[in-house]
Amino acid sequence: MRIATLSIGDELTRGQVIDTNAGTIASLLLMEGLRIQRHVTVGDNESDIIEALGYLSRISDAIIVTGGLGPTADDLTSRAAARATGRRLVVHEKARTHVRTMSGRLENLIFCPLNDKQAMIPTKSELIANPNGTACGFYFMHSGTFMFFMPGVPSEMSVMLRESVIPFILERVPRKRVIRSVSMNLFGPCEAEVDELLLGIARPEQGLTLGICVTFPWMKVTLRAEADSDNAADALLAPAVESVRQRVREYCFSTGDVSIDAVDAELLRMRHLTLALAESCSGGLIAKRITDISGCSAYFSEGIVTYSNAAKSRLLGVSEELLATFGAVSTECAAAMAQGVRLASGSDLGLAVTGIAGPDGGSLEKPVGTVFISLATADRCLSRHFQFNGSRDEIRTMTAWSALDWLRRYLLESDGGACLE
């Protein structure tokens, strides 16, 4: 089945809002063995909507439309759908009842007669129930193409998609392909390095594809197998997954949607270790990521942002002599910070970062992007020099991620650096 999406809204075409609906639709349909053929986005312009519907209906078996079903003057989707397909726009009594019922239920929403605009539906349409909002969706067939219309609010759209639209489509797909996929998350190498490492694994002619998606500062490698049966897809995918694991083992921090923070959290729990942080150039970004994980109090003791030299001395015990001799951005200072925060907190591990995030403060000897990371344990202190490029935000982000990845690698030493599931 050839399926397309049409996203409607000036906020999308102006870049004010990111269109997550198209991605959600594509992802959920792919899980059912169905592919999106095209994504199209237009603004709140009636003629543009009509033109897009006409174009997509000529090349698609189904169009999933989101946006423009609200009560305001710029919500033109229903009227455009009616005009594009030669239908009249009429008040649908069941839709009006829904609008008024939901208006009374939703907090802080007082019913306004203008909301009745949301009950104006093209004739010969069937409603799509919306349990979370006032605007019902609707669908109909036109010239052999199913057209589904849903609100643009993601929390409303996704439920309607799962409960109504996808089941409707699946009932009418005579035979669909089985698609299996596995994603692995990597940090460290560049895209070209990963591409070279994984050369030869994909076999598109057999239904096995490989994609690399970069989302700074990490990347996702996705293997996808497509076949006529579950067993055939699994048999195609399993050996390819193992091959990827072996080739990117050093860089892979998780599979699926597991974040690097969650990986560190699980490893700290498994090892029964506690952690304290001392941050300078990252300004608390590492602590923020650590504490984003629920239950972090079981392994995270404290985090200190010691930006000034005085703070490094007062809170972490970094000597003034060390700072004068080596500077605040140095291996020696990072090590002293890590050891100091570990001792001050009584934690098993002390992790520290210090560097120059820019855009000012660099020198020939220590340019912007110079960062030192140290990890202190009861019997040793590991330190490393990094050189990052980019904006201030990018350098700070890379610092935080590098520290978290370095912690992960240390905690995995006994497991040979295995990719945590």
C-alpha positions in Angstrom: 0.0 0.0 0.0 1.3 3.4 -1.0 0.9 5.8 2.0 1.6 9.5 2.3 1.4 12.0 5.1 0.3 15.6 4.8 1.2 18.0 7.7 -0.7 21.3 7.7 0.2 24.5 9.6 2.0 27.8 9.2 4.0 27.1 12.4 5.5 24.1 10.5 6.4 25.9 7.3 7.8 28.8 9.3 10.0 26.6 11.4 8.4 27.6 14.7 7.4 24.1 15.5 9.1 20.8 14.5 6.8 18.3 12.8 6.9 15.3 15.0 3.7 13.9 13.7 5.1 12.7 10.4 7.9 10.9 12.2 5.4 9.3 14.6 3.2 8.1 11.8 6.1 6.7 9.8 7.6 4.9 12.8 4.3 3.3 13.9 3.4 2.2 10.4 6.8 0.7 9.9 6.3 -1.5 13.0 3.3 -2.9 11.1 5.3 -3.6 7.9 4.0 -0.5 6.1 6.1 2.3 4.6 5.5 6.0 4.1 6.1 6.9 0.5 6.1 10.7 0.9 5.9 13.4 3.5 4.4 16.7 2.4 4.0 19.9 4.5 2.0 23.0 3.6 0.9 26.0 5.5 -2.6 27.2 6.5 -3.5 28.1 3.0 -6.7 26.6 1.4 -5.4 26.4 -2.1 -2.1 24.8 -1.0 -4.0 22.1 0.9 -6.3 21.4 -2.0 -3.3 21.2 -4.4 -1.5 18.8 -2.0 -4.5 16.6 -1.6 -4.9 16.4 -5.3 -1.3 15.6 -6.0 -1.1 12.9 -3.2 -4.4 11.3 -4.2 -3.0 10.6 -7.7 0.0 8.6 -6.4 -1.2 7.2 -3.0 -3.6 4.6 -1.8 -3.9 6.4 1.6 -3.2 9.9 2.8 -2.8 10.6 6.6 -3.4 14.3 7.2 -2.7 16.1 10.5 -3.4 19.7 11.5 -5.9 22.5 10.8 -9.0 21.1 12.5 -9.2 23.7 15.3 -11.8 26.4 15.9 -9.9 29.4 14.7 -10.0 31.2 11.3 -6.8 29.7 10.1 -8.0 26.2 10.6 -8.9 25.4 7.0 -8.4 21.7 6.6 -12.0 20.5 6.7 -13.2 23.1 4.2 -10.2 22.4 1.9 -10.9 18.6 2.1 -14.5 19.3 1.1 -13.6 21.5 -1.8 -10.9 19.2 -3.0 -13.2 16.2 -3.2 -16.5 17.9 -4.3 -18.2 17.5 -0.9 -20.3 19.9 1.1 -19.3 21.0 4.6 -22.0 20.4 7.1 -22.5 20.2 10.9 -22.1 16.6 12.0 -24.3 16.2 15.0 -22.2 13.5 16.6 -19.1 15.6 16.2 -20.9 18.6 17.7 -22.0 16.5 20.7 -18.4 15.4 21.1 -17.1 19.0 21.0 -19.6 20.2 23.6 -19.0 17.2 25.9 -15.2 17.5 25.7 -15.4 21.3 26.2 -17.1 20.6 29.5 -14.7 18.0 30.6 -11.4 19.6 29.8 -10.0 21.8 32.6 -9.8 25.6 32.0 -11.8 25.2 28.8 -15.1 27.1 28.7 -17.4 26.2 25.9 -17.5 28.8 23.2 -20.0 28.7 20.3 -17.1 29.1 17.9 -15.9 25.6 18.9 -18.9 24.3 16.8 -16.7 25.0 13.8 -14.9 21.8 14.7 -18.1 19.9 14.1 -18.2 21.0 10.4 -17.3 17.8 8.5 -17.4 17.0 4.8 -20.4 15.0 3.8 -20.0 11.2 3.3 -17.3 11.1 6.0 -16.9 8.7 8.9 -15.7 10.1 12.3 -12.4 9.2 13.9 -12.9 9.3 17.7 -10.7 11.7 19.6 -10.7 10.7 23.3 -8.2 13.5 24.3 -9.5 16.6 22.5 -12.5 18.5 21.1 -11.9 18.0 17.4 -13.0 14.6 15.9 -11.1 13.3 13.0 -12.8 12.0 9.9 -12.0 9.8 6.9 -13.5 9.0 3.5 -12.5 7.5 0.2 -12.1 9.7 -2.9 -11.1 8.4 -6.3 -9.8 5.1 -4.8 -7.7 6.8 -2.1 -8.5 6.7 1.6 -8.0 10.1 3.2 -7.7 10.3 7.0 -7.8 13.7 8.8 -6.7 14.2 12.4 -5.8 17.1 14.7 -2.2 18.3 14.8 -1.8 18.0 18.6 0.6 15.1 18.9 -1.0 13.6 22.1 -4.4 13.5 20.4 -3.1 12.4 17.0 -1.0 9.5 18.2 -3.9 7.9 20.1 -6.3 8.3 17.1 -3.6 6.8 14.8 -3.0 3.7 17.0 -6.7 3.1 17.9 -8.4 3.9 14.7 -6.4 4.6 11.6 -3.8 1.9 11.7 -6.3 -0.9 12.5 -8.5 0.3 9.6 -5.5 0.2 7.2 -4.3 -3.2 8.3 -7.7 -4.7 7.8 -7.5 -3.6 4.1 -3.9 -4.6 3.4 -4.2 -8.0 1.7 -0.5 -9.0 2.3 2.1 -7.0 4.1 5.8 -7.6 4.4 7.4 -8.3 7.8 9.9 -5.7 8.9 12.3 -6.3 11.8 14.7 -3.7 13.0 17.4 -3.2 15.7 19.0 0.2 16.5 22.4 0.7 18.2 23.6 3.9 19.7 27.2 5.0 19.3 29.3 7.8 20.7 32.9 8.7 19.7 33.5 8.0 16.0 32.5 10.3 13.1 29.9 9.2 10.5 32.5 8.3 7.9 34.4 6.1 10.3 31.2 4.2 11.2 30.3 3.9 7.5 33.7 2.3 6.8 33.5 0.0 9.8 30.1 -1.4 8.6 31.0 -1.7 5.0 29.5 -4.8 3.4 27.0 -5.6 6.0 23.9 -4.2 4.2 22.4 -6.4 1.5 19.6 -4.4 0.0 18.9 -6.9 -2.7 18.1 -9.5 0.0 16.0 -7.1 2.1 18.6 -6.1 4.6 19.4 -2.4 4.9 21.5 -0.3 7.2 21.1 3.4 8.1 23.2 5.8 10.0 21.4 8.8 11.7 23.6 11.5 13.3 21.9 13.3 16.2 24.7 15.4 17.8 26.7 14.3 19.7 25.8 10.6 19.2 24.5 8.5 16.2 22.1 5.7 15.7 22.8 2.7 13.5 19.7 0.9 12.4 19.6 -2.5 10.8 16.3 -3.3 9.1 15.3 -6.7 7.6 12.3 -7.1 5.3 10.9 -10.5 4.4 7.7 -12.5 3.8 7.6 -14.1 7.2 8.7 -13.5 10.8 11.2 -16.4 10.7 12.7 -15.2 7.4 13.1 -11.6 8.7 14.6 -12.8 12.0 17.0 -15.1 10.2 18.2 -12.2 8.0 18.6 -9.8 10.8 20.2 -11.8 13.6 23.7 -12.4 12.0 23.8 -8.9 10.7 23.2 -7.5 14.2 26.0 -9.6 15.6 28.4 -8.4 12.9 27.6 -4.8 13.7 28.1 -5.5 17.4 31.5 -6.8 16.8 32.6 -4.0 14.6 31.3 -1.1 16.7 31.7 -2.8 20.1 34.0 -0.1 21.5 31.6 2.8 20.7 28.2 1.2 21.3 26.7 2.4 24.5 23.2 0.9 24.1 20.5 -0.5 21.9 17.0 0.8 21.3 16.1 4.0 23.1 18.4 3.6 26.2 20.2 6.8 26.9 23.9 7.0 27.9 22.7 8.4 31.3 20.5 5.3 31.8 23.5 3.0 30.9 25.7 4.7 33.5 22.9 4.5 36.1 22.4 0.7 35.6 26.2 0.1 35.7 26.6 2.0 38.9 23.7 0.1 40.5 25.1 -3.2 39.3 28.5 -2.4 40.7 27.1 -0.9 44.0 29.2 2.2 43.5 28.5 5.8 44.3 29.5 8.8 42.3 30.3 12.5 42.9 30.9 15.2 40.3 33.1 18.3 40.1 32.4 20.4 37.1 33.9 23.5 35.7 33.4 24.3 32.0 30.3 22.0 31.8 28.6 24.1 34.4 26.4 21.3 35.8 25.4 19.6 32.6 26.7 16.2 33.7 24.9 16.4 37.0 21.7 17.4 35.1 21.9 14.3 33.0 22.7 12.0 35.9 19.7 13.4 37.9 17.4 13.1 34.9 17.2 9.4 35.8 14.7 8.5 38.5 16.2 6.8 41.5 19.6 8.4 41.1 20.0 9.0 44.8 20.9 5.4 45.1 24.3 6.0 43.5 24.7 9.8 43.0 26.1 11.6 46.1 26.5 15.2 44.9 27.7 17.5 42.2 29.7 20.7 42.6 30.2 23.4 40.0 33.6 25.0 40.9 34.0 27.6 38.1 36.5 29.9 39.8 39.9 29.0 41.1 38.8 30.1 44.6 36.0 27.6 44.5 38.3 24.8 43.4 40.5 25.5 46.3 37.8 26.1 48.9 35.4 23.2 48.0 37.8 20.6 46.5 41.1 21.3 48.2 42.9 22.1 44.9 46.1 23.9 46.1 46.9 27.4 45.0 50.4 26.3 44.2 49.0 23.7 41.7 46.8 26.2 40.1 49.6 28.7 39.8 52.0 26.1 38.3 49.7 24.2 35.9 46.6 26.4 35.6 42.9 25.5 36.1 42.7 23.8 32.7 45.2 21.0 33.1 45.6 17.3 33.8 46.9 18.1 37.3 43.9 20.3 38.2 41.3 17.8 36.8 42.9 15.0 38.9 42.9 17.2 42.0 39.3 18.1 41.4 38.3 14.4 41.0 40.2 13.3 44.1 38.9 16.2 46.1 35.2 15.7 45.3 35.6 11.9 46.0 37.1 12.5 49.4 34.7 15.4 50.3 31.6 13.4 49.4 32.8 10.0 50.6 31.9 8.5 47.3 33.5 5.5 45.6 34.1 7.5 42.4 34.9 11.2 41.7 34.5 12.5 38.2 35.8 15.9 37.2 36.0 18.1 34.1 37.7 21.4 33.5 38.3 23.2 30.2 37.9 26.2 27.9 34.4 26.3 26.3 35.0 29.6 24.6 34.5 31.6 22.6 37.1 33.5 24.6 39.8 32.4 26.9 41.9 30.2 24.6 45.6 30.5 23.8 48.2 28.9 21.5 49.1 26.4 24.2 45.5 25.8 25.3 43.0 26.7 22.5 39.3 26.9 22.9 37.9 23.4 23.2 40.8 22.1 25.4 39.2 19.9 28.1 40.6 17.6 30.8 38.5 14.8 32.4 39.6 12.8 35.4 38.1 9.8 37.2 39.3 9.1 40.7 38.9 5.8 42.6 40.2 4.7 46.0 43.4 3.5 44.4 44.0 5.4 41.2 43.2 8.5 39.2 42.7 8.4 35.5 43.0 11.6 33.4 42.7 12.4 29.8 43.1 15.4 27.5 40.4 16.1 24.9 40.3 18.7 22.1 36.8 19.6 20.9 35.6 21.9 18.2 32.5 23.9 17.7 30.4 26.5 19.5 30.4 27.0 23.3 27.3 24.9 23.6 28.7 22.1 21.4 32.0 22.0 23.4 30.1 21.9 26.7 27.8 19.1 25.4 30.8 17.1 24.1 32.5 17.5 27.5 29.4 16.1 29.3 29.0 13.2 26.9 32.7 12.3 26.9 32.7 12.3 30.7 29.6 10.0 30.8 31.1 7.7 28.1 34.4 7.5 29.9 32.6 6.6 33.1 30.7 3.9 31.1 33.9 2.5 29.7 35.5 2.3 33.2 32.5 0.5 34.7 32.5 -2.0 31.8 36.2 -2.9 32.1 35.4 -6.2 33.7 33.0 -7.0 30.9 35.4 -6.3 28.1 33.5 -3.2 27.0 30.4 -5.0 26.0 27.4 -3.1 24.5 24.9 -2.9 27.4 21.4 -4.0 26.4 
